[in-house]
Amino acid sequence: MMRHRFFAVILLTGLLGCNSKTDMTDAYGNFETIEVIVSSESQGRILMFESMEGDALTAGEVIVLIDTLALHLQKKQLETARSSLHAKLNTLEAQVHVNRVQLENLEREKERIDRLAEGGAATPRQQDEMADRIELLKAQTEAVRTQERSVDAEEKTLEVQIAQVEDRIGRCAVKNPESGILLTKYNEEGEMAVPGQPLYKMANMERLILRAYVTGNQLSGIRTGQEVKIRYDVPGGLEEVSGKITWISPRAEFTPKTIQTREERVNLVYAIKVLVPNNGSLKIGMPGEVVF
């Protein structure tokens, strides 16, 4: 009799332990990642795209290289035009310098004529002619300066255009935005890239998102920024890590089919997202549990 009671106590303890463990789990879901689609910003033939789906990518690494020959030729043409304008600008500056020297000479000559006129050795007509020559030279100098400013503006415009082409050349080397893995390739070497066209999809695996679902009566007990416990399957049991709730859906929805039972098909739930650091064990699509 005592032996039967002993086994009954053990059985009851085991059942209570199982129920307690089940009650500790507040929500269920699956791990997903924040996917990033990298698109082309340039047009041209893809010269290099060696990475394969599943490869690890590092931040700043050049993943795709697009042909830049047409852009380099365009840059060369702009640089030639800029050199021509620069030479013209130097010529105009030299002309301004010559006019300045001539103006200084004429002004000295005018002063001499004015002194002679005071003594009666020069006529008013000579004074007027010298004044007219000075005014004409000043007008010619101002015209050269106006032309000089126009050429200088053209040269600056070409410099901006060259900088724009250089920027487009730089964008032909498509760099990975962050470390992660390559999920999907949309193009291969030899194909044409078009601005705005997706090249590949990658994801950062250092942090995953556990999308789980809670019932309406659980909403009052959770908030964004709240630290929670996350459990997931590992060989031999469950692993537990900390996570943070980053989003709570404002709308209710029917229980997703992936976690649906016959009793739950009519239930309304709210989706939540929990940010979870990944030590390498978590994979996309793995199931997970949340403990508030």
Order of alpha helices (4+ residues) and beta strands (2+ residues): alpha-beta-beta-beta-beta-beta-alpha-alpha-beta-beta-beta-beta-beta-beta-beta-beta-beta-beta
